Amino acid sequence: RASEELQQKQAREAAQRRTMNFSAEEKVRQESQHQIKSKLYEIVKNKPELRPEDETVSQLVAKFVNNSRQRQARIDYYLDRVEDCITPGLQTKFVLWGLDQQNDFYDKPNGLWYSLMQNELGLTEQQLATLKARRDGIKAERKALCQTEQMLRHLRSHASQHLENLNNRMDDLTRILTPIQLAKFFVWVEENKWCMQMLNSMWSQQSHLP
């Protein structure tokens, strides 16, 4: 038991370290994006006649786009947290497994179930019968858990594929514009937040559409 508690403590500490590392990296990313947008704003506003070959703008735009592409790491982080939350603890795992066995599993005098429940825990025959009567419900929950884990794996796979496809589409579109035109677009979005708020509202209303 002491070994089990130590493992659980180490797992919690590892999860906390991952959370702190991710939070620190996300803070750095957001600060970098803010600085880039500020620099692009100054360039666009103070240099209206920018040259298409301006390397500074090209580098800033490339870095801004690259920072925006770090969503996969965020998706992995949050889905990992969801997986941690839906994964049962050791005691629950044992109960889910133990109450989802064949009939003869519970009737062996020297078997794991009988030895644990009667010899170790001291359950009465009535208590044992009551536990066995819950088997159908436990079986259903174990099946539901497996289905949920499968949906999470599908979501992770689909989200990863979606981001890859979307990035490729956006790369194709951004190649049509010059870096300076992209910079002006980024600045326009920042200056017209009311328009973006309206877009977000309409986007949410249409999110259910196929």
N, C-alpha and C positions, 0 to 999 in steps of 0.2 A: 504493500500500500504506500509506503514511504517513497518507493521508486516511482510509482504511478503519480503521486502528488508532485514529485520533482519534475517529471516529464511535463505535466500540465503547466507548472509554473514556468518552465523553460519555453514552452509553446506560447504562453501569454506574453512573456518578455520579448520573444522573437517577433510576435505580431505587433507589439508596441513599437519596437525598433523600426519595423517596416513602415508603420504609420508615420512615425517621426521623419524617416528618410523621405517618404513620398511627400509629406507636407512641406518639408524644406525645399525639395526639388520643384514642387508646384509653385511655391512662393517665388523662387528664383525665376521660373519661367514667366510668371505674371509680371514681375518687375522688369524683366527683359523686354517683354511685349510693350509695356507702358513706355519704356525708354525709346524703343524703336519708333512707336507711333508719335512720340513727342518730336523726335529728330525729323521724321518724315513731314510732320506738320510745319516745322520751322523751314525746312527746305522748300516745300511746295509754296508756302506763303511768302517767303523772302526771295525766292528765285523763280519767278513766274516763267522765265524763258530757259527752262532746263534743257540741257543737251541730251539727246537720246543715249549717248555713250557715257553718261555720267555714272562712274563706277560706284560712287558712294550710295546712290539711290539703289542701284542693282544689288549691292551687298546687303543693304538694309531690308529690301523687299525679300530677298532670298532667305535671310535669317528669320524674318517675320513668318514667312510661309513654313519654314522648317519647324519653328516653335509651335505653330498651329497643328502640325502633324503629330504631336506627341499625345494625341488622344488615345492611341492604342494602349499606352502604358497606364493611363487613367482608367480605361475600361477594365484592363486586367486587374488593377488594384481593387476597384469596387466589386467586381465579380468574385474576386478572391475573398473579399469580406462577406459577400452574400453566401458563398460556399461554406465559409467558417460558421456562419450563423445557422445554417440549416443542417450542418453535420451534427448528429447527436453526440452527447458525451458517452464515455465508456459504459456507464451504468445503463443508460437508455439503449445503447447498442445491444447490450447483453439481453435486456428485456425484449427488445424487438426480435432479436434472433431466437431467444429461448422460447418465446410463445408462438413461434412460427415453424414448429417442427412436427414430424410425424407422431402419431399417437403413442407408439411404443417408446419414444424418447422420454416420456413422463412416467413410465411404469417400471423402469429398471431400478431395483433397490440400490444397486451400486453405481448407478448412472450419475452423470453430472447434475442434472436437474434435481433429482430426488435427494441426492446427498447434500446439495447446497440448501435447498429450501427446507428440508426437514431436519437434517443433522446440524447444519451450520446456523440456520436462521430460526429453527424451531417452529415452523408453520404447522398448523393442524391440518387434518385431512379436509376439513371444511374450507380452510383458506386455500389449500392447494386446488380444490375443486372450483372455487370462485375464480382463481387465476386462470385455470384452464378454460373457464366459460368466457373469458375475455379474448380468446385466441382469434376469433373472426375479426374483431375490431382491430387488434394489433396487426393481423395479416393485411388488412386494408390500409392501415397507416404505413406499413413497411412498403407496400406497393406504391402508395402515393409518394413516399419519400424517393423511391427509385425513379418514378416518373418526373418528379421535380428536379432531381439531379440530372436527368437526361435532358430536360428542357433547358437547364442552365448551360449544359455543354453545347447544345444547339445554339443558344443565344450567343455564347462566346464565339463560336465558329462563324455564325452569320454576321455578327457585329464586326469581326475582323475582316471578313470578306467584303462587307459593305464599305468599310473605311478604305480598303485598298482600291476598290472600284471607284469610290467617290474621289479619292485623291488623283487617280488616273484621269477621270473626267475633268477635274478642276485644272490639272496640269495642261490638258489639251486646250481648255478655254483660256487660261492665262498666257499661253504662248501666242495668242492672237494679239494681246496687248503688250505694249512696251513696259519696262519696269517703271518708267515715269508715270505712265497712264495708270498702272496698278497703284502706285503711291498716291496719286490724286484720288483714286477710288477709295482707298483705305481712309484717307483724310476726310473725304466726303461722308463716309459712313459715321465717323466719329463726330462730325459736326451736325449730323442730322439724326440724332438719337430718337426724336419723335417719330420719324419715318420708320426706324427700326422697331420701335415699340408697336407701331401699327402693324408692321409686317409680322412680328411675333404673335400678335393677337390673331391675325388672320391665319397664320401658320397653325396655331393651336386648334382653331375651329375646323381646319381642313385636315388635321392629322389622322382622322379616321377614314379618309378617302383611300381607295385602293390605288 
